[in-house]
Amino acid sequence: MNEYLERISLTLSKDSIRLIETAGQTAKNNYLYIQEAGYFKTQYPYFTERKNLNSFLLVYTLSGKGNLRYEGKEYQLGKGNIFLINCLNHHYYESSKDDPWEILWVHYNGWNASIYYEEMTENGFSILTPDNSFLIESSIKRILSLHQKKEVHRERITNSLLVTLLTELVLLSMSGDSFSHTMPQFIRGIKNKLDQEYLSHITLNNLAAEFSISKFHMAKEFKKYTKTTIHEYLIDRRISHAKEWLKYSDLSVSEIAYGCGMNNISHFINLFKAREGVTPMVFRNEWK
């Protein structure tokens, strides 16, 4: 039997979170399930070194910098980077001394857990930088919330969130970095405008006129390089902003909907539920 190795220095802020779970037999037999998960705001000299742990580890960098040593190579990690490793393999990661690492992370396993890792590393291990940071952050934070509150159906919902998240990462790993390097300037311009002005009234006609391009060509090219439509990208940005207001303000759901540029309250609630799995009010209560 291979010898288990673990060395850890958990120098963390007081608001860091570490959840340790014991999955039920149904989850172990049928789902992807978490073993541990958390939010770490690290302080130097935070580090972890392991080998021969039966687990897969997903780590997403919120801010700061970190270092990863894996499969004989060293990687620098910054905001927006995410990696997935097989913890049976020797690995070592640590926080930067000058720019402390802030991360969301999930240790998971399950009957088909290895499939996602194998697909993501088919062409070799790499650090990924997803365009849709909203999906990454919201999925992991939702998992944390479910297990902190011991929700009855947490294992089923966690499975769904992990499958969606890992599928997106597999697709990203298959596309490689070529898209980000070759993305046309007008697509970058449209993304920047949506990122900065997503609370304003934006139409395809106005975008096409501003960037002097056919509306249909613009829509086609945007989806080609971002893997989503302009409409969906705009909705995701607005829903992300709405979540901030739901968590950190006393504004009503209708006020938040209007503030996010959505004048139909029922439509806003339906869009929110389709993406988060719960209504805005349930989401707000979960974060209280």
Order of alpha helices (4+ residues) and beta strands (2+ residues): beta-beta-alpha-beta-beta-beta-beta-beta-beta-beta-beta-alpha-alpha-alpha-alpha-alpha-alpha-alpha-alpha-alpha-alpha-alpha
